[in-house]
Amino acid sequence: MNTTYTPHPIDTADVELSAELKALTEQLAENVHEVWSAGRIADGWQYGEKRDDARKLHPCLLPYNQLPESEKEYDRNTAMQTIKTIIKLGYKIIK
């Protein structure tokens, strides 16, 4: 196993998002959470106040609007970086 792995994500610091794409970020963030939740539930996980891997309980198995802001921010970052990477790679996002 290689233990010297160093991630090299595409640098998107210079990509500015329009208001429309910022709004899209929130929609994608909610969907990221929905996809994650569906996968967990399919694997037998349930809501639990405290995470317990052995019992497959997770406190984030809630609707997106009920998540703590810190969890929403994690999903937003994933969505925003995805949009920025698409743009950085030369693609256009058009509604």
C-alpha positions as CSV (number, residue, x, y, z in Angstrom):
1,M,0.0,0.0,0.0
2,N,1.3,3.4,-1.0
3,T,1.3,5.7,2.1
4,T,2.9,8.6,0.5
5,Y,-0.1,9.7,-1.5
6,T,-0.5,13.5,-1.8
7,P,-3.8,14.8,-3.3
8,H,-3.6,17.3,-6.2
9,P,-7.1,18.6,-6.8
10,I,-7.6,21.0,-9.7
11,D,-7.0,24.5,-8.5
12,T,-10.4,26.3,-8.8
13,A,-9.5,29.4,-6.7
14,D,-9.8,31.7,-9.8
15,V,-13.3,30.5,-10.8
16,E,-16.1,32.9,-9.9
17,L,-19.6,31.6,-9.9
18,S,-22.6,33.6,-11.1
19,A,-25.6,34.0,-8.8
20,E,-27.4,31.3,-10.8
21,L,-24.6,28.8,-10.3
22,K,-24.4,29.7,-6.6
23,A,-28.1,28.8,-6.4
24,L,-27.4,25.6,-8.3
25,T,-24.8,24.8,-5.7
26,E,-27.4,24.6,-2.9
27,Q,-29.6,22.3,-5.0
28,L,-26.7,20.1,-5.7
29,A,-25.7,20.1,-2.1
30,E,-29.1,18.9,-1.1
31,N,-28.9,16.1,-3.8
32,V,-25.4,15.1,-2.6
33,H,-27.0,14.6,0.9
34,E,-29.9,12.7,-0.6
35,V,-27.6,10.3,-2.6
36,W,-25.4,9.8,0.5
37,S,-28.5,9.1,2.7
38,A,-30.0,6.7,0.2
39,G,-26.8,4.7,0.1
40,R,-26.5,4.5,3.8
41,I,-30.2,3.5,4.2
42,A,-29.7,0.8,1.5
43,D,-26.8,-0.5,3.5
44,G,-29.0,-0.9,6.6
45,W,-28.1,2.4,8.4
46,Q,-30.7,4.3,10.5
47,Y,-30.9,7.6,12.2
48,G,-29.3,7.7,15.6
49,E,-28.5,10.7,17.9
50,K,-24.9,9.5,18.0
51,R,-22.9,7.8,15.3
52,D,-22.4,4.1,16.0
53,D,-20.7,2.2,13.1
54,A,-21.3,-1.2,14.8
55,R,-25.0,-0.6,15.1
56,K,-25.2,1.4,11.8
57,L,-26.6,4.6,13.4
58,H,-25.8,8.1,12.0
59,P,-27.1,11.5,13.2
60,C,-27.1,12.9,9.7
61,L,-29.8,10.6,8.3
62,L,-32.2,13.5,8.3
63,P,-33.7,15.6,5.6
64,Y,-31.2,18.2,4.4
65,N,-33.1,21.1,5.9
66,Q,-32.8,19.6,9.3
67,L,-29.0,19.1,9.2
68,P,-26.7,21.2,11.3
69,E,-25.2,24.1,9.3
70,S,-21.7,22.4,9.5
71,E,-23.0,19.4,7.7
72,K,-24.7,21.4,5.0
73,E,-21.5,23.3,4.5
74,Y,-19.7,20.0,3.8
75,D,-22.2,19.2,1.1
76,R,-22.1,22.7,-0.3
77,N,-18.3,22.5,-0.6
78,T,-18.5,19.3,-2.5
79,A,-21.2,20.7,-4.9
80,M,-19.3,24.0,-5.4
81,Q,-16.0,22.4,-6.1
82,T,-17.7,20.1,-8.6
83,I,-19.3,23.1,-10.5
84,K,-16.0,25.0,-10.4
85,T,-14.0,22.0,-11.7
86,I,-16.5,21.6,-14.6
87,I,-16.0,25.3,-15.5
88,K,-12.2,25.1,-15.0
89,L,-12.1,22.1,-17.4
90,G,-13.7,24.3,-20.1
91,Y,-17.3,23.2,-20.0
92,K,-20.2,25.6,-19.8
93,I,-23.3,25.1,-17.6
94,I,-26.4,26.4,-19.3
95,K,-29.9,26.1,-18.1
